[in-house]
Amino acid sequence: MEDKSFEISLKCLFCDSPLKADSEKEFDSGDLIECIECHELNDYDSVKEIAIEYGTAQATEYAKKELEKSLKKLFK
Ligand SMILES: [Zn+2]
């Protein structure tokens, strides 16, 4: 299996823009992240939960494709 990393980006709950954190800054549970686009405050826990859900879906999809590829090789 080739190496592939999944980009999981945090997105604004209000306008769907990517949330950019100050580099080096780590968020903690309960933090509010201000969106640079709409200036709404996003609850870090909610944003993270959505990002994890999205990342999990992507990883599942990727694993499924890899599995299909190996199965096809097996049965050619
Ligand atoms: Zn926003």
N, CA, C, O and the ligand as a Tripos MOL2 file, in Angstrom:
@<TRIPOS>MOLECULE
protein
  305   303    77     0     0
PROTEIN
NO_CHARGES

@<TRIPOS>ATOM
      1 N           0.8380   -1.1970    0.0000 N.3       1 MET1
      2 CA          0.0000    0.0000    0.0000 C.3       1 MET1
      3 C           0.8740    1.2480    0.0000 C.2       1 MET1
      4 O           1.8150    1.3690    0.7850 O.2       1 MET1
      5 N           0.5450    2.1650   -0.8890 N.am      2 GLU2
      6 CA          1.3660    3.3660   -0.9460 C.3       2 GLU2
      7 C           1.0160    4.3140    0.2050 C.2       2 GLU2
      8 O          -0.0790    4.2920    0.7680 O.2       2 GLU2
      9 N           1.9760    5.1180    0.5080 N.am      3 ASP3
     10 CA          1.7580    6.0780    1.5840 C.3       3 ASP3
     11 C           0.8690    7.2180    1.1150 C.2       3 ASP3
     12 O           1.0950    7.8240    0.0670 O.2       3 ASP3
     13 N          -0.1090    7.4790    1.8910 N.am      4 LYS4
     14 CA         -0.9310    8.6230    1.5450 C.3       4 LYS4
     15 C          -1.4430    9.2290    2.8300 C.2       4 LYS4
     16 O          -2.0000    8.5470    3.6900 O.2       4 LYS4
     17 N          -1.2450   10.4900    2.9340 N.am      5 SER5
     18 CA         -1.7480   11.1250    4.1410 C.3       5 SER5
     19 C          -3.0310   11.8630    3.7960 C.2       5 SER5
     20 O          -3.2160   12.3260    2.6710 O.2       5 SER5
     21 N          -3.8750   11.9610    4.7410 N.am      6 PHE6
     22 CA         -5.1430   12.6220    4.5080 C.3       6 PHE6
     23 C          -5.0980   14.0310    5.0670 C.2       6 PHE6
     24 O          -4.7220   14.2820    6.2110 O.2       6 PHE6
     25 N          -5.5000   14.9200    4.2000 N.am      7 GLU7
     26 CA         -5.5780   16.3000    4.6390 C.3       7 GLU7
     27 C          -6.8980   16.4850    5.3660 C.2       7 GLU7
     28 O          -7.9770   16.3540    4.7880 O.2       7 GLU7
     29 N          -6.7840   16.7830    6.6130 N.am      8 ILE8
     30 CA         -8.0060   17.0930    7.3380 C.3       8 ILE8
     31 C          -7.9420   18.5600    7.7190 C.2       8 ILE8
     32 O          -7.1170   18.9800    8.5310 O.2       8 ILE8
     33 N          -8.8250   19.3170    7.1180 N.am      9 SER9
     34 CA         -8.7840   20.7380    7.4290 C.3       9 SER9
     35 C         -10.0140   21.1200    8.2340 C.2       9 SER9
     36 O         -11.1080   20.5860    8.0500 O.2       9 SER9
     37 N          -9.7920   22.0450    9.1120 N.am     10 LEU10
     38 CA        -10.9020   22.5520    9.9020 C.3      10 LEU10
     39 C         -11.6320   23.6030    9.0840 C.2      10 LEU10
     40 O         -11.0160   24.4760    8.4730 O.2      10 LEU10
     41 N         -12.9400   23.5070    9.0810 N.am     11 LYS11
     42 CA        -13.7240   24.4570    8.2990 C.3      11 LYS11
     43 C         -14.6830   25.2340    9.1640 C.2      11 LYS11
     44 O         -15.2060   24.7310   10.1590 O.2      11 LYS11
     45 N         -14.9020   26.4590    8.7690 N.am     12 CYS12
     46 CA        -15.8310   27.3320    9.4780 C.3      12 CYS12
     47 C         -17.2410   26.7460    9.4240 C.2      12 CYS12
     48 O         -17.7040   26.3260    8.3640 O.2      12 CYS12
     49 N         -17.9180   26.7210   10.5700 N.am     13 LEU13
     50 CA        -19.2650   26.1540   10.6210 C.3      13 LEU13
     51 C         -20.2700   27.0810    9.9550 C.2      13 LEU13
     52 O         -21.3790   26.6680    9.6140 O.2      13 LEU13
     53 N         -19.8780   28.3310    9.7740 N.am     14 PHE14
     54 CA        -20.8300   29.3300    9.2830 C.3      14 PHE14
     55 C         -20.7040   29.5750    7.7850 C.2      14 PHE14
     56 O         -21.7140   29.7000    7.0910 O.2      14 PHE14
     57 N         -19.4730   29.6460    7.2780 N.am     15 CYS15
     58 CA        -19.3040   29.9820    5.8580 C.3      15 CYS15
     59 C         -18.4790   28.9420    5.1060 C.2      15 CYS15
     60 O         -18.2400   29.0920    3.9080 O.2      15 CYS15
     61 N         -18.0360   27.8790    5.8040 N.am     16 ASP16
     62 CA        -17.3280   26.7910    5.1420 C.3      16 ASP16
     63 C         -15.9270   27.1510    4.6630 C.2      16 ASP16
     64 O         -15.3180   26.3900    3.9110 O.2      16 ASP16
     65 N         -15.4150   28.2850    5.0820 N.am     17 SER17
     66 CA        -14.0380   28.6280    4.7360 C.3      17 SER17
     67 C         -13.0830   27.8340    5.6120 C.2      17 SER17
     68 O         -13.4030   27.5070    6.7550 O.2      17 SER17
     69 N         -11.9090   27.5250    5.0720 N.am     18 PRO18
     70 CA        -10.9360   26.8310    5.9160 C.3      18 PRO18
     71 C         -10.5270   27.7290    7.0740 C.2      18 PRO18
     72 O         -10.3170   28.9300    6.9050 O.2      18 PRO18
     73 N         -10.4190   27.1440    8.2210 N.am     19 LEU19
     74 CA         -9.9810   27.9100    9.3830 C.3      19 LEU19
     75 C          -8.4730   27.8090    9.4900 C.2      19 LEU19
     76 O          -7.9090   26.7190    9.5840 O.2      19 LEU19
     77 N          -7.8460   28.9460    9.4740 N.am     20 LYS20
     78 CA         -6.3930   28.9410    9.5790 C.3      20 LYS20
     79 C          -5.9940   29.3700   10.9760 C.2      20 LYS20
     80 O          -6.3940   30.4150   11.4890 O.2      20 LYS20
     81 N          -5.2050   28.5290   11.5440 N.am     21 ALA21
     82 CA         -4.7200   28.8670   12.8690 C.3      21 ALA21
     83 C          -3.3580   29.5400   12.7340 C.2      21 ALA21
     84 O          -2.6430   29.3180   11.7570 O.2      21 ALA21
     85 N          -3.0160   30.3330   13.6840 N.am     22 ASP22
     86 CA         -1.6510   30.8310   13.7170 C.3      22 ASP22
     87 C          -0.7640   29.6070   13.7710 C.2      22 ASP22
     88 O          -1.0010   28.6880   14.5560 O.2      22 ASP22
     89 N           0.2600   29.5970   12.9300 N.am     23 SER23
     90 CA          1.1260   28.4290   12.9560 C.3      23 SER23
     91 C           1.6840   28.3000   14.3670 C.2      23 SER23
     92 O           1.8570   29.2910   15.0770 O.2      23 SER23
     93 N           1.9520   27.1040   14.7430 N.am     24 GLU24
     94 CA          2.4620   26.8000   16.0800 C.3      24 GLU24
     95 C           1.3480   26.7500   17.1260 C.2      24 GLU24
     96 O           1.4960   26.1130   18.1690 O.2      24 GLU24
     97 N           0.2480   27.4170   16.8430 N.am     25 LYS25
     98 CA         -0.7750   27.4710   17.8710 C.3      25 LYS25
     99 C          -1.5590   26.1630   17.8950 C.2      25 LYS25
    100 O          -1.9850   25.6610   16.8550 O.2      25 LYS25
    101 N          -1.7350   25.6420   19.0530 N.am     26 GLU26
    102 CA         -2.5210   24.4340   19.1990 C.3      26 GLU26
    103 C          -3.8320   24.7790   19.8860 C.2      26 GLU26
    104 O          -3.8780   25.5680   20.8300 O.2      26 GLU26
    105 N          -4.8850   24.1710   19.3880 N.am     27 PHE27
    106 CA         -6.1770   24.4380   20.0040 C.3      27 PHE27
    107 C          -6.4760   23.4270   21.0850 C.2      27 PHE27
    108 O          -6.0540   22.2710   21.0340 O.2      27 PHE27
    109 N          -7.1960   23.8890   22.0350 N.am     28 ASP28
    110 CA         -7.6220   22.9980   23.1030 C.3      28 ASP28
    111 C          -9.1300   22.8900   23.0830 C.2      28 ASP28
    112 O          -9.8350   23.7520   22.5570 O.2      28 ASP28
    113 N          -9.5950   21.8260   23.6610 N.am     29 SER29
    114 CA        -11.0280   21.6400   23.8020 C.3      29 SER29
    115 C         -11.6330   22.8680   24.4830 C.2      29 SER29
    116 O         -11.1280   23.3470   25.4980 O.2      29 SER29
    117 N         -12.7180   23.3590   23.9050 N.am     30 GLY30
    118 CA        -13.3740   24.5120   24.4970 C.3      30 GLY30
    119 C         -12.9430   25.8380   23.8970 C.2      30 GLY30
    120 O         -13.5580   26.8710   24.1600 O.2      30 GLY30
    121 N         -11.8770   25.8160   23.0820 N.am     31 ASP31
    122 CA        -11.4080   27.0390   22.4390 C.3      31 ASP31
    123 C         -12.3860   27.5150   21.3740 C.2      31 ASP31
    124 O         -13.1310   26.7230   20.7960 O.2      31 ASP31
    125 N         -12.3720   28.7970   21.1300 N.am     32 LEU32
    126 CA        -13.1410   29.3470   20.0280 C.3      32 LEU32
    127 C         -12.1620   29.8260   18.9570 C.2      32 LEU32
    128 O         -11.1930   30.5260   19.2500 O.2      32 LEU32
    129 N         -12.4310   29.4400   17.7270 N.am     33 ILE33
    130 CA        -11.5580   29.8290   16.6300 C.3      33 ILE33
    131 C         -12.2820   30.8690   15.7910 C.2      33 ILE33
    132 O         -13.3830   30.6150   15.3050 O.2      33 ILE33
    133 N         -11.6810   32.0240   15.6190 N.am     34 GLU34
    134 CA        -12.3290   33.0480   14.8130 C.3      34 GLU34
    135 C         -12.0630   32.7950   13.3410 C.2      34 GLU34
    136 O         -10.9260   32.5610   12.9310 O.2      34 GLU34
    137 N         -13.1280   32.8460   12.5520 N.am     35 CYS35
    138 CA        -12.9910   32.6680   11.1160 C.3      35 CYS35
    139 C         -12.4540   33.9570   10.5020 C.2      35 CYS35
    140 O         -12.9090   35.0560   10.8190 O.2      35 CYS35
    141 N         -11.4630   33.7900    9.6060 N.am     36 ILE36
    142 CA        -10.8880   34.9960    9.0050 C.3      36 ILE36
    143 C         -11.8210   35.5830    7.9420 C.2      36 ILE36
    144 O         -11.6900   36.7480    7.5640 O.2      36 ILE36
    145 N         -12.7660   34.7640    7.4660 N.am     37 GLU37
    146 CA        -13.6770   35.2360    6.4200 C.3      37 GLU37
    147 C         -14.8890   35.9660    7.0030 C.2      37 GLU37
    148 O         -15.1720   37.1070    6.6380 O.2      37 GLU37
    149 N         -15.5830   35.3090    7.8940 N.am     38 CYS38
    150 CA        -16.8420   35.8970    8.3860 C.3      38 CYS38
    151 C         -16.7440   36.3550    9.8400 C.2      38 CYS38
    152 O         -17.6930   36.9200   10.3830 O.2      38 CYS38
    153 N         -15.6110   36.1110   10.4570 N.am     39 HIS39
    154 CA        -15.3480   36.5440   11.8260 C.3      39 HIS39
    155 C         -16.2970   35.9710   12.8670 C.2      39 HIS39
    156 O         -16.4380   36.5160   13.9620 O.2      39 HIS39
    157 N         -16.9410   34.8740   12.5170 N.am     40 GLU40
    158 CA        -17.7320   34.1720   13.5190 C.3      40 GLU40
    159 C         -16.7790   33.3400   14.3610 C.2      40 GLU40
    160 O         -15.6980   32.9560   13.9130 O.2      40 GLU40
    161 N         -17.1980   33.0720   15.5760 N.am     41 LEU41
    162 CA        -16.3800   32.2340   16.4340 C.3      41 LEU41
    163 C         -16.8560   30.7940   16.3440 C.2      41 LEU41
    164 O         -18.0270   30.4980   16.5840 O.2      41 LEU41
    165 N         -15.9500   29.9150   16.0010 N.am     42 ASN42
    166 CA        -16.2660   28.4850   15.8700 C.3      42 ASN42
    167 C         -15.8110   27.7300   17.1010 C.2      42 ASN42
    168 O         -14.6920   27.8940   17.5870 O.2      42 ASN42
    169 N         -16.6980   26.9120   17.5780 N.am     43 ASP43
    170 CA        -16.3700   26.0720   18.7140 C.3      43 ASP43
    171 C         -15.4300   24.9600   18.2540 C.2      43 ASP43
    172 O         -15.7830   24.1470   17.4000 O.2      43 ASP43
    173 N         -14.2540   24.9360   18.8210 N.am     44 TYR44
    174 CA        -13.2290   23.9880   18.3610 C.3      44 TYR44
    175 C         -13.7000   22.5500   18.4060 C.2      44 TYR44
    176 O         -13.4090   21.7700   17.4990 O.2      44 TYR44
    177 N         -14.4270   22.1910   19.4570 N.am     45 ASP45
    178 CA        -14.8840   20.8090   19.5940 C.3      45 ASP45
    179 C         -15.8010   20.3980   18.4390 C.2      45 ASP45
    180 O         -15.6670   19.3000   17.8990 O.2      45 ASP45
    181 N         -16.7330   21.2820   18.0590 N.am     46 SER46
    182 CA        -17.6530   20.9700   16.9590 C.3      46 SER46
    183 C         -16.9090   20.8780   15.6450 C.2      46 SER46
    184 O         -17.1270   19.9600   14.8530 O.2      46 SER46
    185 N         -16.0210   21.8470   15.4180 N.am     47 VAL47
    186 CA        -15.2600   21.8860   14.1720 C.3      47 VAL47
    187 C         -14.4000   20.6350   14.0370 C.2      47 VAL47
    188 O         -14.2890   20.0480   12.9610 O.2      47 VAL47
    189 N         -13.8050   20.2470   15.1370 N.am     48 LYS48
    190 CA        -12.9280   19.0800   15.1210 C.3      48 LYS48
    191 C         -13.7260   17.8060   14.8520 C.2      48 LYS48
    192 O         -13.2930   16.9300   14.1030 O.2      48 LYS48
    193 N         -14.8880   17.7210   15.4720 N.am     49 GLU49
    194 CA        -15.7360   16.5450   15.3070 C.3      49 GLU49
    195 C         -16.0900   16.3580   13.8230 C.2      49 GLU49
    196 O         -16.0360   15.2470   13.2950 O.2      49 GLU49
    197 N         -16.4500   17.4540   13.1730 N.am     50 ILE50
    198 CA        -16.8080   17.4000   11.7510 C.3      50 ILE50
    199 C         -15.5890   17.0040   10.9200 C.2      50 ILE50
    200 O         -15.7000   16.2020    9.9920 O.2      50 ILE50
    201 N         -14.4490   17.5570   11.2480 N.am     51 ALA51
    202 CA        -13.2220   17.2400   10.5130 C.3      51 ALA51
    203 C         -12.8730   15.7600   10.6580 C.2      51 ALA51
    204 O         -12.4330   15.1230    9.7010 O.2      51 ALA51
    205 N         -13.0680   15.2260   11.8410 N.am     52 ILE52
    206 CA        -12.7540   13.8130   12.0790 C.3      52 ILE52
    207 C         -13.7240   12.9250   11.3070 C.2      52 ILE52
    208 O         -13.3240   11.9260   10.7090 O.2      52 ILE52
    209 N         -14.9990   13.3000   11.3250 N.am     53 GLU53
    210 CA        -15.9930   12.5420   10.5750 C.3      53 GLU53
    211 C         -15.6350   12.5180    9.0950 C.2      53 GLU53
    212 O         -15.6820   11.4750    8.4430 O.2      53 GLU53
    213 N         -15.2800   13.6790    8.5860 N.am     54 TYR54
    214 CA        -14.9140   13.8000    7.1800 C.3      54 TYR54
    215 C         -13.6660   12.9800    6.8750 C.2      54 TYR54
    216 O         -13.6060   12.2780    5.8650 O.2      54 TYR54
    217 N         -12.6880   13.0720    7.7380 N.am     55 GLY55
    218 CA        -11.4400   12.3290    7.5500 C.3      55 GLY55
    219 C         -11.6600   10.8310    7.5860 C.2      55 GLY55
    220 O         -11.0520   10.0810    6.8230 O.2      55 GLY55
    221 N         -12.5350   10.4050    8.4810 N.am     56 THR56
    222 CA        -12.8350    8.9770    8.5940 C.3      56 THR56
    223 C         -13.5110    8.4810    7.3200 C.2      56 THR56
    224 O         -13.1910    7.4010    6.8240 O.2      56 THR56
    225 N         -14.4390    9.2650    6.7940 N.am     57 ALA57
    226 CA        -15.1270    8.8940    5.5630 C.3      57 ALA57
    227 C         -14.1290    8.7770    4.4160 C.2      57 ALA57
    228 O         -14.1960    7.8420    3.6180 O.2      57 ALA57
    229 N         -13.2100    9.7270    4.3400 N.am     58 GLN58
    230 CA        -12.1930    9.7030    3.2850 C.3      58 GLN58
    231 C         -11.2890    8.4920    3.4110 C.2      58 GLN58
    232 O         -10.9630    7.8510    2.4120 O.2      58 GLN58
    233 N         -10.8880    8.1820    4.6130 N.am     59 ALA59
    234 CA         -9.9980    7.0510    4.8560 C.3      59 ALA59
    235 C         -10.6930    5.7440    4.5130 C.2      59 ALA59
    236 O         -10.0830    4.8380    3.9460 O.2      59 ALA59
    237 N         -11.9660    5.6510    4.8570 N.am     60 THR60
    238 CA        -12.7390    4.4540    4.5460 C.3      60 THR60
    239 C         -12.8310    4.2560    3.0460 C.2      60 THR60
    240 O         -12.6380    3.1550    2.5300 O.2      60 THR60
    241 N         -13.1330    5.3550    2.3560 N.am     61 GLU61
    242 CA        -13.2490    5.3190    0.9030 C.3      61 GLU61
    243 C         -11.9310    4.8660    0.2760 C.2      61 GLU61
    244 O         -11.9190    4.0470   -0.6430 O.2      61 GLU61
    245 N         -10.8320    5.4020    0.7800 N.am     62 TYR62
    246 CA         -9.5090    5.0690    0.2670 C.3      62 TYR62
    247 C          -9.1880    3.5980    0.5160 C.2      62 TYR62
    248 O          -8.6760    2.9110   -0.3680 O.2      62 TYR62
    249 N          -9.4840    3.1260    1.6990 N.am     63 ALA63
    250 CA         -9.2110    1.7300    2.0520 C.3      63 ALA63
    251 C         -10.0260    0.7870    1.1750 C.2      63 ALA63
    252 O          -9.5480   -0.2740    0.7760 O.2      63 ALA63
    253 N         -11.2560    1.1850    0.8830 N.am     64 LYS64
    254 CA        -12.1270    0.3810    0.0460 C.3      64 LYS64
    255 C         -11.5450    0.2390   -1.3610 C.2      64 LYS64
    256 O         -11.5380   -0.8470   -1.9400 O.2      64 LYS64
    257 N         -11.0580    1.3550   -1.8940 N.am     65 LYS65
    258 CA        -10.4680    1.3300   -3.2400 C.3      65 LYS65
    259 C          -9.2230    0.4590   -3.2740 C.2      65 LYS65
    260 O          -9.0150   -0.3080   -4.2150 O.2      65 LYS65
    261 N          -8.4030    0.5810   -2.2510 N.am     66 GLU66
    262 CA         -7.1820   -0.2270   -2.1890 C.3      66 GLU66
    263 C          -7.5230   -1.7100   -2.1430 C.2      66 GLU66
    264 O          -6.8790   -2.5390   -2.7870 O.2      66 GLU66
    265 N          -8.5430   -2.0140   -1.3720 N.am     67 LEU67
    266 CA         -8.9780   -3.4040   -1.2300 C.3      67 LEU67
    267 C          -9.4900   -3.9330   -2.5640 C.2      67 LEU67
    268 O          -9.1750   -5.0570   -2.9540 O.2      67 LEU67
    269 N         -10.2760   -3.1250   -3.2580 N.am     68 GLU68
    270 CA        -10.7820   -3.5240   -4.5700 C.3      68 GLU68
    271 C          -9.6370   -3.7960   -5.5320 C.2      68 GLU68
    272 O          -9.6590   -4.7670   -6.2880 O.2      68 GLU68
    273 N          -8.6320   -2.9170   -5.4910 N.am     69 LYS69
    274 CA         -7.4640   -3.0780   -6.3570 C.3      69 LYS69
    275 C          -6.7720   -4.4060   -6.0880 C.2      69 LYS69
    276 O          -6.4300   -5.1270   -7.0250 O.2      69 LYS69
    277 N          -6.5630   -4.7330   -4.8220 N.am     70 SER70
    278 CA         -5.8810   -5.9850   -4.4830 C.3      70 SER70
    279 C          -6.7230   -7.1800   -4.8630 C.2      70 SER70
    280 O          -6.1900   -8.2000   -5.2990 O.2      70 SER70
    281 N          -8.0130   -7.0740   -4.7070 N.am     71 LEU71
    282 CA         -8.8970   -8.1790   -5.0610 C.3      71 LEU71
    283 C          -8.8750   -8.4310   -6.5660 C.2      71 LEU71
    284 O          -8.8890   -9.5730   -7.0250 O.2      71 LEU71
    285 N          -8.8400   -7.3260   -7.3250 N.am     72 LYS72
    286 CA         -8.7990   -7.4730   -8.7770 C.3      72 LYS72
    287 C          -7.5190   -8.1830   -9.2190 C.2      72 LYS72
    288 O          -7.5330   -9.0160  -10.1250 O.2      72 LYS72
    289 N          -6.4230   -7.8380   -8.5640 N.am     73 LYS73
    290 CA         -5.1490   -8.4750   -8.8890 C.3      73 LYS73
    291 C          -5.2110   -9.9600   -8.6040 C.2      73 LYS73
    292 O          -4.6630  -10.7870   -9.3330 O.2      73 LYS73
    293 N          -5.9030  -10.2700   -7.5130 N.am     74 LEU74
    294 CA         -5.9940  -11.6470   -7.0470 C.3      74 LEU74
    295 C          -6.7700  -12.5090   -8.0320 C.2      74 LEU74
    296 O          -6.4610  -13.6850   -8.2250 O.2      74 LEU74
    297 N          -7.7830  -11.9100   -8.6520 N.am     75 PHE75
    298 CA         -8.6830  -12.7040   -9.4800 C.3      75 PHE75
    299 C          -8.5310  -12.4910  -10.9770 C.2      75 PHE75
    300 O          -9.4420  -12.8130  -11.7400 O.2      75 PHE75
    301 N          -7.4120  -11.9600  -11.4050 N.am     76 LYS76
    302 CA         -7.3280  -11.6860  -12.8520 C.3      76 LYS76
    303 C          -6.9860  -12.9510  -13.6450 C.2      76 LYS76
    304 O          -6.8770  -12.9010  -14.8700 O.2      76 LYS76
    305 ZN        -16.6020   31.7770    8.4420 Zn       77 ZN77
@<TRIPOS>BOND
     1     1     2 1
     2     2     3 1
     3     3     4 2
     4     3     5 am
     5     5     6 1
     6     6     7 1
     7     7     8 2
     8     7     9 am
     9     9    10 1
    10    10    11 1
    11    11    12 2
    12    11    13 am
    13    13    14 1
    14    14    15 1
    15    15    16 2
    16    15    17 am
    17    17    18 1
    18    18    19 1
    19    19    20 2
    20    19    21 am
    21    21    22 1
    22    22    23 1
    23    23    24 2
    24    23    25 am
    25    25    26 1
    26    26    27 1
    27    27    28 2
    28    27    29 am
    29    29    30 1
    30    30    31 1
    31    31    32 2
    32    31    33 am
    33    33    34 1
    34    34    35 1
    35    35    36 2
    36    35    37 am
    37    37    38 1
    38    38    39 1
    39    39    40 2
    40    39    41 am
    41    41    42 1
    42    42    43 1
    43    43    44 2
    44    43    45 am
    45    45    46 1
    46    46    47 1
    47    47    48 2
    48    47    49 am
    49    49    50 1
    50    50    51 1
    51    51    52 2
    52    51    53 am
    53    53    54 1
    54    54    55 1
    55    55    56 2
    56    55    57 am
    57    57    58 1
    58    58    59 1
    59    59    60 2
    60    59    61 am
    61    61    62 1
    62    62    63 1
    63    63    64 2
    64    63    65 am
    65    65    66 1
    66    66    67 1
    67    67    68 2
    68    67    69 am
    69    69    70 1
    70    70    71 1
    71    71    72 2
    72    71    73 am
    73    73    74 1
    74    74    75 1
    75    75    76 2
    76    75    77 am
    77    77    78 1
    78    78    79 1
    79    79    80 2
    80    79    81 am
    81    81    82 1
    82    82    83 1
    83    83    84 2
    84    83    85 am
    85    85    86 1
    86    86    87 1
    87    87    88 2
    88    87    89 am
    89    89    90 1
    90    90    91 1
    91    91    92 2
    92    91    93 am
    93    93    94 1
    94    94    95 1
    95    95    96 2
    96    95    97 am
    97    97    98 1
    98    98    99 1
    99    99   100 2
   100    99   101 am
   101   101   102 1
   102   102   103 1
   103   103   104 2
   104   103   105 am
   105   105   106 1
   106   106   107 1
   107   107   108 2
   108   107   109 am
   109   109   110 1
   110   110   111 1
   111   111   112 2
   112   111   113 am
   113   113   114 1
   114   114   115 1
   115   115   116 2
   116   115   117 am
   117   117   118 1
   118   118   119 1
   119   119   120 2
   120   119   121 am
   121   121   122 1
   122   122   123 1
   123   123   124 2
   124   123   125 am
   125   125   126 1
   126   126   127 1
   127   127   128 2
   128   127   129 am
   129   129   130 1
   130   130   131 1
   131   131   132 2
   132   131   133 am
   133   133   134 1
   134   134   135 1
   135   135   136 2
   136   135   137 am
   137   137   138 1
   138   138   139 1
   139   139   140 2
   140   139   141 am
   141   141   142 1
   142   142   143 1
   143   143   144 2
   144   143   145 am
   145   145   146 1
   146   146   147 1
   147   147   148 2
   148   147   149 am
   149   149   150 1
   150   150   151 1
   151   151   152 2
   152   151   153 am
   153   153   154 1
   154   154   155 1
   155   155   156 2
   156   155   157 am
   157   157   158 1
   158   158   159 1
   159   159   160 2
   160   159   161 am
   161   161   162 1
   162   162   163 1
   163   163   164 2
   164   163   165 am
   165   165   166 1
   166   166   167 1
   167   167   168 2
   168   167   169 am
   169   169   170 1
   170   170   171 1
   171   171   172 2
   172   171   173 am
   173   173   174 1
   174   174   175 1
   175   175   176 2
   176   175   177 am
   177   177   178 1
   178   178   179 1
   179   179   180 2
   180   179   181 am
   181   181   182 1
   182   182   183 1
   183   183   184 2
   184   183   185 am
   185   185   186 1
   186   186   187 1
   187   187   188 2
   188   187   189 am
   189   189   190 1
   190   190   191 1
   191   191   192 2
   192   191   193 am
   193   193   194 1
   194   194   195 1
   195   195   196 2
   196   195   197 am
   197   197   198 1
   198   198   199 1
   199   199   200 2
   200   199   201 am
   201   201   202 1
   202   202   203 1
   203   203   204 2
   204   203   205 am
   205   205   206 1
   206   206   207 1
   207   207   208 2
   208   207   209 am
   209   209   210 1
   210   210   211 1
   211   211   212 2
   212   211   213 am
   213   213   214 1
   214   214   215 1
   215   215   216 2
   216   215   217 am
   217   217   218 1
   218   218   219 1
   219   219   220 2
   220   219   221 am
   221   221   222 1
   222   222   223 1
   223   223   224 2
   224   223   225 am
   225   225   226 1
   226   226   227 1
   227   227   228 2
   228   227   229 am
   229   229   230 1
   230   230   231 1
   231   231   232 2
   232   231   233 am
   233   233   234 1
   234   234   235 1
   235   235   236 2
   236   235   237 am
   237   237   238 1
   238   238   239 1
   239   239   240 2
   240   239   241 am
   241   241   242 1
   242   242   243 1
   243   243   244 2
   244   243   245 am
   245   245   246 1
   246   246   247 1
   247   247   248 2
   248   247   249 am
   249   249   250 1
   250   250   251 1
   251   251   252 2
   252   251   253 am
   253   253   254 1
   254   254   255 1
   255   255   256 2
   256   255   257 am
   257   257   258 1
   258   258   259 1
   259   259   260 2
   260   259   261 am
   261   261   262 1
   262   262   263 1
   263   263   264 2
   264   263   265 am
   265   265   266 1
   266   266   267 1
   267   267   268 2
   268   267   269 am
   269   269   270 1
   270   270   271 1
   271   271   272 2
   272   271   273 am
   273   273   274 1
   274   274   275 1
   275   275   276 2
   276   275   277 am
   277   277   278 1
   278   278   279 1
   279   279   280 2
   280   279   281 am
   281   281   282 1
   282   282   283 1
   283   283   284 2
   284   283   285 am
   285   285   286 1
   286   286   287 1
   287   287   288 2
   288   287   289 am
   289   289   290 1
   290   290   291 1
   291   291   292 2
   292   291   293 am
   293   293   294 1
   294   294   295 1
   295   295   296 2
   296   295   297 am
   297   297   298 1
   298   298   299 1
   299   299   300 2
   300   299   301 am
   301   301   302 1
   302   302   303 1
   303   303   304 2
@<TRIPOS>SUBSTRUCTURE
     1 MET1         2 RESIDUE 1 A MET
     2 GLU2         6 RESIDUE 1 A GLU
     3 ASP3        10 RESIDUE 1 A ASP
     4 LYS4        14 RESIDUE 1 A LYS
     5 SER5        18 RESIDUE 1 A SER
     6 PHE6        22 RESIDUE 1 A PHE
     7 GLU7        26 RESIDUE 1 A GLU
     8 ILE8        30 RESIDUE 1 A ILE
     9 SER9        34 RESIDUE 1 A SER
    10 LEU10       38 RESIDUE 1 A LEU
    11 LYS11       42 RESIDUE 1 A LYS
    12 CYS12       46 RESIDUE 1 A CYS
    13 LEU13       50 RESIDUE 1 A LEU
    14 PHE14       54 RESIDUE 1 A PHE
    15 CYS15       58 RESIDUE 1 A CYS
    16 ASP16       62 RESIDUE 1 A ASP
    17 SER17       66 RESIDUE 1 A SER
    18 PRO18       70 RESIDUE 1 A PRO
    19 LEU19       74 RESIDUE 1 A LEU
    20 LYS20       78 RESIDUE 1 A LYS
    21 ALA21       82 RESIDUE 1 A ALA
    22 ASP22       86 RESIDUE 1 A ASP
    23 SER23       90 RESIDUE 1 A SER
    24 GLU24       94 RESIDUE 1 A GLU
    25 LYS25       98 RESIDUE 1 A LYS
    26 GLU26      102 RESIDUE 1 A GLU
    27 PHE27      106 RESIDUE 1 A PHE
    28 ASP28      110 RESIDUE 1 A ASP
    29 SER29      114 RESIDUE 1 A SER
    30 GLY30      118 RESIDUE 1 A GLY
    31 ASP31      122 RESIDUE 1 A ASP
    32 LEU32      126 RESIDUE 1 A LEU
    33 ILE33      130 RESIDUE 1 A ILE
    34 GLU34      134 RESIDUE 1 A GLU
    35 CYS35      138 RESIDUE 1 A CYS
    36 ILE36      142 RESIDUE 1 A ILE
    37 GLU37      146 RESIDUE 1 A GLU
    38 CYS38      150 RESIDUE 1 A CYS
    39 HIS39      154 RESIDUE 1 A HIS
    40 GLU40      158 RESIDUE 1 A GLU
    41 LEU41      162 RESIDUE 1 A LEU
    42 ASN42      166 RESIDUE 1 A ASN
    43 ASP43      170 RESIDUE 1 A ASP
    44 TYR44      174 RESIDUE 1 A TYR
    45 ASP45      178 RESIDUE 1 A ASP
    46 SER46      182 RESIDUE 1 A SER
    47 VAL47      186 RESIDUE 1 A VAL
    48 LYS48      190 RESIDUE 1 A LYS
    49 GLU49      194 RESIDUE 1 A GLU
    50 ILE50      198 RESIDUE 1 A ILE
    51 ALA51      202 RESIDUE 1 A ALA
    52 ILE52      206 RESIDUE 1 A ILE
    53 GLU53      210 RESIDUE 1 A GLU
    54 TYR54      214 RESIDUE 1 A TYR
    55 GLY55      218 RESIDUE 1 A GLY
    56 THR56      222 RESIDUE 1 A THR
    57 ALA57      226 RESIDUE 1 A ALA
    58 GLN58      230 RESIDUE 1 A GLN
    59 ALA59      234 RESIDUE 1 A ALA
    60 THR60      238 RESIDUE 1 A THR
    61 GLU61      242 RESIDUE 1 A GLU
    62 TYR62      246 RESIDUE 1 A TYR
    63 ALA63      250 RESIDUE 1 A ALA
    64 LYS64      254 RESIDUE 1 A LYS
    65 LYS65      258 RESIDUE 1 A LYS
    66 GLU66      262 RESIDUE 1 A GLU
    67 LEU67      266 RESIDUE 1 A LEU
    68 GLU68      270 RESIDUE 1 A GLU
    69 LYS69      274 RESIDUE 1 A LYS
    70 SER70      278 RESIDUE 1 A SER
    71 LEU71      282 RESIDUE 1 A LEU
    72 LYS72      286 RESIDUE 1 A LYS
    73 LYS73      290 RESIDUE 1 A LYS
    74 LEU74      294 RESIDUE 1 A LEU
    75 PHE75      298 RESIDUE 1 A PHE
    76 LYS76      302 RESIDUE 1 A LYS
    77 ZN77       305 GROUP 0 **** ****
